[in-house]
Amino acid sequence: MQQPERKDTAHRMAAKTETPMDRMVSLCKRRGFVFPSSEIYGGLGSTWDYGPLGAELKRNIKDAWWSAMVHMRDDIEGLDAAILMHPRVWETSGHVANFTDPLVDCKTCKSRFRADELDSARCPQKPSKSPHQCGGELTEARQFNLMFKTFMGPVEDQTAVVYLRPETAQGIYVNFLNVMGPSRQKIPFGIAQIGKAFRNEITPGNFIFRTREFEQMEMQFFVKPGTDGEWFEYWREQRWAWYLNLGIRPDRLRWHEHGSDELAHYARAAYDIQYEFPFGWKELEGVHNRTDFDLSRHAEATGKDLSVFEEETKEKFIPFIIETSAGCDRTLLTVLVNGYDEEEVKGETRVVLRLHPRIAPFKVAVFPLVNRDGMPELAVKLAADLRRKFKVFYDDKGAVGRRYRRQDEIGTPYAITVDSETLQNRTVTLRDRDSMQQVRVGIDDLASQLETRLGL
């Protein structure tokens, strides 16, 4: 009889040592947001699969970005460029020669670390110590190119080398004229793209914050030289506001200006929007004034004239570029960390994911109070009707209180319960995720009430 008690005690002690970040990551796997890729084979370092809830949340984030950048504006066009591009693109952009990080090896534990991040790195054999402190012998730093290299065609030689793109921006630059002409756009205008990028990171980590395969949400805004400073500030304001509109707490956001030691040689100015993660302040999005560097380089390498002619002033110029570059996976991690909350309710811990309704995987859940007296049939019909407008979760298993808790954990803003009173007067109980308050709402008014409350 004593053994189970010792196991329970050990389990409770282990739970106490977990951080909220640990519990949030555990929730992500348990509820189907994110889990390790190829897990049944032992996984593959820092690669992740998005489950049903994660895929829905990620799509909602991308839709929110695309709506703000493309659908709600008439001066930005969308693009979906290929992942594989001509290798000369990456030579021209400087990635082949310069897209590197300093790498050191530990001769003792055979681990590899970024030489410029040794103080924050942990020794795998002595996790409380950094590679500087663990006593292992480190090699001299050498430059490591982060691009994934592969071959196109049946012969694997140097003439067949291509790269998985390390960023989506170059696909926009080389298609500048292809987009500008058919869309009949004039300067200033932008091109937006969401797509996969790949970087062979030396030290990926912090869950989905830094991975080798990720999605970018990038927009390149082409402007007349001399107006770039004004547009740079405009886009800083726009991108900051977008995160606030997703419900990100402003006290956990800040701007970081790139100093002279951080600023890329081609950039006139660069700021990062940083978020305060449990592992520190980290970059969420970059806003950069890239000048005319990119278009000028591609024009020089190809002999293609990438300048524009302005009819009003009779001027010809190569546009400057204001870039906004966000990571979709990092944004998803941000809304999870930002929304994860634990609170005491009647002596129990309630876990609630306070996601903005616009991006929540499910907007509403529908329950029959009990599985009898015609309640399940009415609840099923109600869920089917609501699915015409909302993503709906139907659940008829377990006590209704536990069903509420499950929806709280996955961030569903509202839950509807069909009960005996529903059968009498066609009203249902509508419960709010955050306040847990419940009100009676007529079935005929339910869809319009939800639209108003959800802000959709």
HELIX and SHEET records of a PDB file:
HELIX    1   1 GLN A    2  THR A   17  1                                  16    
HELIX    2   2 PRO A   20  ARG A   31  1                                  12    
HELIX    3   3 GLU A   39  TYR A   41  5                                   3    
HELIX    4   4 PRO A   52  TRP A   66  1                                  15    
HELIX    5   5 SER A   67  HIS A   71  3                                   5    
HELIX    6   6 PRO A   87  SER A   93  1                                   7    
HELIX    7   7 HIS A   95  ASN A   98  1                                   4    
HELIX    8   8 ALA A  115  GLU A  117  5                                   3    
HELIX    9   9 GLN A  158  ALA A  160  5                                   3    
HELIX   10  10 ALA A  169  TYR A  173  1                                   5    
HELIX   11  11 PHE A  176  SER A  183  1                                   8    
HELIX   12  12 ASP A  228  ASN A  245  1                                  18    
HELIX   13  13 PRO A  250  ARG A  252  5                                   3    
HELIX   14  14 PHE A  293  THR A  302  1                                  10    
HELIX   15  15 CYS A  328  GLY A  339  1                                  12    
HELIX   16  16 MET A  375  LEU A  386  1                                  12    
HELIX   17  17 VAL A  400  ILE A  410  1                                  11    
HELIX   18  18 SER A  420  ASN A  425  1                                   6    
HELIX   19  19 ILE A  443  ASP A  445  5                                   3    
HELIX   20  20 LEU A  446  LEU A  454  1                                   9    
SHEET    1   A 2 VAL A  34  PRO A  36  0                                        
SHEET    2   A 2 TRP A  48  TYR A  50 -1                                        
SHEET    1   B 7 ILE A  76  LEU A  79  0                                        
SHEET    2   B 7 PHE A 189  PHE A 198  1                                        
SHEET    3   B 7 GLU A 213  VAL A 223 -1                                        
SHEET    4   B 7 PHE A 320  GLY A 327 -1                                        
SHEET    5   B 7 GLY A 280  ASN A 289 -1                                        
SHEET    6   B 7 ALA A 269  PHE A 277 -1                                        
SHEET    7   B 7 LEU A 253  GLU A 257 -1                                        
SHEET    1   C 3 ARG A 112  ARG A 114  0                                        
SHEET    2   C 3 THR A 100  ASP A 105 -1                                        
SHEET    3   C 3 ARG A 142  ASN A 145 -1                                        
SHEET    1   D 2 PHE A 148  PHE A 151  0                                        
SHEET    2   D 2 VAL A 161  LEU A 164 -1                                        
SHEET    1   E 2 VAL A 308  GLU A 310  0                                        
SHEET    2   E 2 GLU A 315  PHE A 317 -1                                        
SHEET    1   F 2 TYR A 340  VAL A 345  0                                        
SHEET    2   F 2 GLU A 348  LEU A 353 -1                                        
SHEET    1   G 5 VAL A 392  TYR A 394  0                                        
SHEET    2   G 5 VAL A 364  PRO A 368  1                                        
SHEET    3   G 5 TYR A 414  VAL A 418  1                                        
SHEET    4   G 5 THR A 427  ASP A 432 -1                                        
SHEET    5   G 5 GLN A 438  GLY A 442 -1                                        
END                                                                             
